[in-house]
Amino acid sequence: MDTTIVSTMLYTISDEFGGFRMSSWIVLAYTLSYVGCAVFIARVSDVIGRKITLFTCFLIFLAASMACAASKNLNQLISFRAAQGIGGSGLYAMAMIIYPEISPPALLPIISSIVGVIVALAGISGPLIGGLLTTYTSWRWAFWINGPCAFVPAVALFLVWPSDFHATKNARFKHLDYLGTLLIMLGSVLFVFILNQAAIRVYAWKSPPVILTIVISGLAWIALVCWEWIVSRHPKLRHLRPQLPFRLLADRVMLAGFLSTMLTGFVMLLVIVNIPLRAQLVNLKDAIGSGVLLLPLMGSTAVGSALGGAASAKRNNTFWTLNLASIFMLIGSALLSTLSDSVDPVPQQYIFEAILGFGLGLSLSTMTFLTSMQVEFEDHAVAQGVVAQLRIFGGSVGIAASFIVFNHKIQEALTGVLTQAQLDDFYRSPTAIFRFSVTQQLLVRQTYIDVFNIDMRVCAGISAACLVATLFTFQRRPQSIKERLADLEEAYARTEAATAAAADER
């Protein structure tokens, strides 16, 4: 929820602090920390246990949230949002790991549906709650409320959690893949960072810093794959817990699923951020009104998440549900790109959002279930962490891409129409448009309509690519639910036996 809750607050925060051009960093600071830490935290939990890891993440999230609420300027808010993202990434990754671990194997399809619905409701309801708080109190309450929301479950978990367990009792800090962690951070964080810096015109696209950073990012991804291959083959490195196990990359179904997850995240976060912005700049809605416009997306995403898991309750239908999800995303995105320029939202918008949301929901729960079905028991934690990380990475790229389009179109359409002083005022605060002439206001409004339509066409293209990726999840004979349950029960038995043996030795 804290990934998306700020989407309806960007307008208000920019007006208070100034720096509308920098407002994307309020979202990206959180998501980049998320991307950099999710898998590493999953691996750390193998060493110190799920309980301590989860409790520590609660503390980080709580402290950072309070700091966000007390921020005095935009730079402070962005910095504290980055710290909040570290805690948030751990909370999300640990939930994705713990749910399947503590649930009976027979309930995996149901658990996948529940997790998908929770993720969908949290992500889509964030903007609505942010809008309510911004309208009736202050945007700062979006962070203050994290106090009781984090403190109560943290204490409850600490007190009632049974004796700790985790998948690998013999893991130590020396077994963690620190180089893999560094390469993932370089590859993902640097790429999104420089995209956004170029988008807000800190650097020119062809400038040496942009080119060099993109090259370093690309080399980091290549080095990561090479390093994980070496770890999987070299006898002296077999003790390492790889950050991205090469056997996952070598699995065609999982690799296609990872790509699908990243592309789905691109569409999901871009839409969640841009629909409220369009509502405020085009439909002249307040924060709560812009959040209400997301309700069809929220409801249909929850329905899609529930049905995504239910579709595989008796037999493995993940291939079909993932492809259906991509088709709904493609249709919904394409239809949203045709919205009229009327001040009042047209009824069709709600239908188009529902179509898109249904596809997003199907994808969310199906990927959780596919990961549980496809990977070995020892890779379960890191695989779920990778899914969480790639979804947010895709969303981060989507947000950066959206702001690239926004800033390019603003410069292209308004240079010569607005003075440089007016452009600077608009970049500091979007409410500056109300000080422009009527003709200039209409031009700014039309420019953002064009920006939104381009964004939705980009989402349609990404959804088409997602459909191609999901085709590679096809299996002539996918593992049945019954077979998977037998494998999991055997794995659980081995884990319990190893745990008991370790306890006897102590």
N, C-alpha and C positions, 0 to 999 in steps of 0.2 A: 504493500500500500504506500509506503514512504517513497517508493520509486516514482509514483505517479501523482501523489497528493498535491504536489506543487504546480501541476499543469494549469489549474485554474487560478493559481496565485501569482504566476509570473507577471501578469499585467499589473497587479497591485504592488508587488514587491519592487518592480521596475519603477513604478511611479514614486514610491517612497525613497528608494535609495538612488535612483537614476541608474542608467546603464542597461537599457532594454537590449542593446546589441549583445551584452554579456550575459543576458538572462538564461541562455541555454546552459551555461555552466552550473546553474542551480540544480539542474537535472543531471548533467553529465558528470559533475564532481562525485555524485552519489554512485552513478552507474559504473564509472571507471574504477573506483575503489572496489566495487562489487566484482567487476570483471577480473581484477588483479588478485583477489583474495579467496574467492569461493572454493576453488579446488584445493588450494593450499590448506585452508581451514579444515576441509574434509579429511585431508591427510593427517593434519595435526590431531584430529579427534581419534585417529587410529592409535596414537601414542599415549595421549593423556586421558582418553575416554570421552564418550559423548556428553556425559553430565557436566564435567568441568568446562569443556569447550563451549557448550551451549550457554552455561551460566556466565562465562567470561564475555561471550558475544552480547548477552543481555546487558551487562554492565557497560561495555563500550557504546552500545546503541543508546542506552539511557543517558549517559554522560554527554555524548555528542548531540543528542536531541535537545537537552537543556541548553547547551551552548548555542545551538542554532536559534532557539527561541530568544536568547539574550543578545543576538548579534547586533552590532551597532552600525555596520556598513556591509556592502555587498561582498567585499573580499573576505570578511570574517564569516559570513554566511556560507560562501562557497567552500572555505577551508573546513568548517565544521560539518558541512554536508559530506565532504570526502571522508571524514572520520566516521560519520554516521553510516556511510556505505560499507565500511569494514565490518561493523557490527551487524548490519543488515544482511550482508552476504553470508555471514556465518549462520545467522538465524534461519535464513531460507535454505541454505545447503544442508544444515543439520536436520531440519524438518523433513526434507526430501529423503534423507538417509534413514532417519529414525522410524518414520511411519512404516515402511515395508519391513524393517528389522523386527519391530515389536509386534507385528500383526501376524496372525496365523496365515500360512501360505494359501489356504483356500479362499481367503478374503482379499487376495491381491487385486483382482479386478475392481472390487468395491472400493478398496483403499485408493486405487489410482483415480477413480471417479471423484472421491471425496477431496483428494489433494488437488485435482484439477479444478474442481468447483471453488475451493478455498482460494487458490491462486488467482482464478478468474475474478471472483468477487472482490478480492483485495485490490487487484490491479485496476479494475474498472471503477470500483466505488471510491478509490482514492480521490479523483477529481471532484466527485460530488461532495464528499466530506470536506475537502479543501474549500470548495465554494461556499458551503454552509458556514464554516468557521470564518472565512474571510468576510462574508456579508454581514454576519450578526455579531462577530467579536473582532478578531484580528487574525491576520495570517500567522502570527506567532503561536496561536493556540494549536495550530496543526502540529507543532513540535512540543508544546507544553503537555498535550494529552498523552504523549508517549511516556510521560512519567509513570502514572498509574498503570497504563497499558503494558509497560515493560516490567515494572517493579513487582506487581502482583503475580504474574505467571512465573517470573524468575524465582521468587521466594517459594512459591508452591512447588515448582519443579525441584528446587534444592532440598526441600523438606521431605517430599513424598517419593522421589526417585528411588527405585530399588538399587541394590548393590550394582555398581556400574559394570557395564560390559561393552565390548566393541569387537569388531571382527578379527583383529589381529593382536593377540595378547603379547606377542614377542616384538612388536614394533618399538623402535627407539628413535629419538630425534636424529641420530646419525644416519638413520635409514631414509630420511626425507629427501626428496629430489629438489634441492635448492636451486640447481642450475636450471632445471625445467621450469621452476616457478619464475625465475628471473626472465627467462626467454618468453614465457607467456605474457608477463607484464610488459616487456619491451614491445612484443609484437602487437598486442591489443591496445594498451594504453597510449603508446606513442602515436599509433595510427589515428585513433579517434581524436587525440589531443591536437595533432597538427591539422586534421581536417577542419576542426572547429576554429582554430586560430586563423586558418586561411579564409574560412567562411566569414568571420567577423573582420576580415581585412587587417589583421595584425601583420600578416606576411602576404606578399603577392604569391599567386599560385606557382609561378616559375622561379621563385626566389630560392637561393641555396638552402636556407633552413628547411623549407617545405620538401624539396627534393631529397635532401640528405635524410630527413626524418622518415620519409616514406620508404627509402631504400633500407635504412636500418631496421624498420619494422618488418619489411619483407624478408630480409636476411634472418631476422630473429625467428620467424615462422619456419623457414627452411632449416635453420640450425636446430630448432625444437624437434622436428621430425627426425632429423639425423641423430640427434642425441638420444631420443627415446628408442630408436632402432638399435643403437649401440648398447643401451642399458638392457634391452631385451636379449642381446646376443652375447655380451661379454661376461664371462664367468665371474670376474672380480667385481662386477657391478650388479649382480643378481640380487644383492641384499637391499638395493634401493627400492623404495616405493615410488614408482614413476608418477610424475604429475599428469601425464597423459599416456597411459600404457599403449605400447605400439600394437598390441593385439586388438585394441579397440579400433585403431586406425586401419588395421588390416581386415577388419570385419566390414564387409560391404554394406550390410544392413545398418549397422551402427553409424558408419561414416555418413551414409545417406540421411539417417535420422538426425545426426548432429547438424548437417547442413540445413536440413528442413527446420530444425529448431532455431538456428541463427536467422534464417530468412523470416520465419514467423515472428520472432522478436523484433525484427526491423519494422514490419508492418504494424505490430501491436503498439509499440511505444510511440511511433510516429503518429498514428491515428489518435491515441489517447491524449497526446500533447496538442495536436493541431485542431481537433474538433472544438475544444474550448476556446482556443485562440481565435478561430474563425467566428465563433459565436460572439465573442467580445468585439472584434474589429469589424465584422460584416453585419451581424445581426443585432449589434449594440446591446447585448445581454450583459447583466452583471455576473459576478463570480458564481452565484448559486444558479442563475439561469443557464450559464454555460455548462455547469455540472449536470443539470437536469437533462440537457440535450444528449448526454452520454448514457442515459438510462436504458434505451433500447439495446445499445451495444453491451452494457453490463448484464442485462437480463439474458440475452441470447448467448452470451459467452458462458454464463453459468449453465444454461440448458445444454449447450454443446459439450461442455466438460462432463456433465453427468452422463450424457448419451455416449460419449467417446469411450469411457470405461465400460459402460453397460454393454456396448456392442461386442466386446470381447469377453463377456462373462462366461460363456460356454465354449467358445472356440476362438482361436487367434485370428481376429479380423483387422489387425493393425494396419496392414497394407491398404485395405479398402477405406478405412476411416481416415488415414492420413491423406490419401488422394482426394477423398471427398472434401476434407478440410481445405485443401489447397484450391479446389474448384470454387467453394463458397467464398474464400478470401479473394480470389480473382474477380468473381462476379460483383461482390460487394464493393471492392475498391474501384472497379471500373464505373459502377453506377454512381458512386459518391463523386466522381470527377465530373459528373454532368449536372450537379446542383445548380439551381437558378441563382441569380444575384439579388433576389428579393430580400428586403429587410427582415421580414418574418420568415422563420424556417418553414420550408415546405413539408407537407406530410410525408412525401416520399423519402425524405431524409431518414426518418425513423425506420422505414422498411429496409433501406439500403444498409443502415448501421446494423440492423438485426441480422441481415444476411452475412455481413462481414464478421460480426461477433460470433455467430454460430460456427463459422469456420475456425476462428481463433480458439474457441472453446474445445472443439473436437481435437485440434492439434495439441493443446496443452495436456489433456488427460491421456491421450493416446501415446504421446512420447514418454510420459512417466511410466506407463504400463509396458511399452516396448522395451524400455531400458531394463525394467525389472525382469522381463522375459528373456532378453537376449544375452546379457552379460553374465560372466561367471560370478559366483558369490563373492570371491575375494575382490572383484572389481566394482562391486555394487556401489560403494560409497563414492569412489572417485568418478564413476560414470554419471551418477546423479548430480554430482558437483559440476561436471563438465556441461551437462544439459542446462543447469541453472546459469552457468557462466556464459555459455554461448547465446542463450536467449537474451540476456542483458547486453552482451557485446553487440549482437545484431541490432537491438534497440538503440544502443548508443550511436552506432553508425547511422541508423535511420534518423535520429534527432539531428545529428551533425549534417546529414545530407539535406534535411528540411531547411535548416538555417542557411545552408549554402544557397539553396534556391531562393529563399526569402531575401537575403542580402543582395544577391545578384539582380533579382527583379526590381527591388527597391531602387538600387543604383541606376539600373537601366531605364526604368520608367519615370523616375522622379528627378533625375539630374537635369537641371535646366528649368524644371517646373517649380521646384522648391529651392530656396537659397541654401547655401551650405549651413548657415546658422539654423534654418528650419530642419534640415536633415539631421544635424547634430542633436537638436531638441527631440526629434522623433526617436532617435537611437537611444537617448537617455530615458525617455518616458513616452509610451504610446499615447497617453492622454494629450500629448502636444498637438495631435491632429485637430482637436477641438478649438485650437487657436488659429488654425489655417482658414483660408477662405473656403466657401462652400464648394467651389470647383476643385480646389486642391484636396479637400476631404473626400470628395467622390472619387478622385483619381487614386488616392491612397487606398480607399476601400476596394476599388476595382483591381488594383495591383495585388492585394492580398487574396481576392477571389481567384485571380490567375495563379497565384502561388499555391493555393490549396488544391486547385484542379491539377496542377503539375505534380504535386506531391501524391495525389491519389492515383494518377497514371503511373507514377514510379512504383507505388505499392502494387498496382495491377501487374506490372512487369516483374516485380520481385515475387509475387504470388505465382506467376507463370513459371518462374525459375524454381520455386518451391515444389510445384507440381512435377516438374521434370526430376527433381531430386528424390521425391517420394516414390517415383516409379522404380528406383533402385532398391527399395526396401522389399521388393517382391521375393518370396521364397516359394519354391515349388511345393514343399511340404513344411510349413512352419511348425515349430514345436507346439504341441497341444498344451492346453492348460493342465491336463492331468499329468503329462510328462514333466512339465516344469515344476509342478507341485512336488512330485517325487524327488526331483533333483534338489529342490530347496530343502525339503525335509531331511535328505541325506546330508546336505551341507550344514544344516542346523545341528544335526546329531554330531558331526565331526567337530564343529566349533565347541559344543558343550563338552565333548570328551576332552578336547585340548584344554579347555578352561579348567575342568576338574583335575586333569593331570598337573597343570601348572599350580593349582591350589595345593595339591598333595605335596609337590616338591617344596613349596614354601613352608 
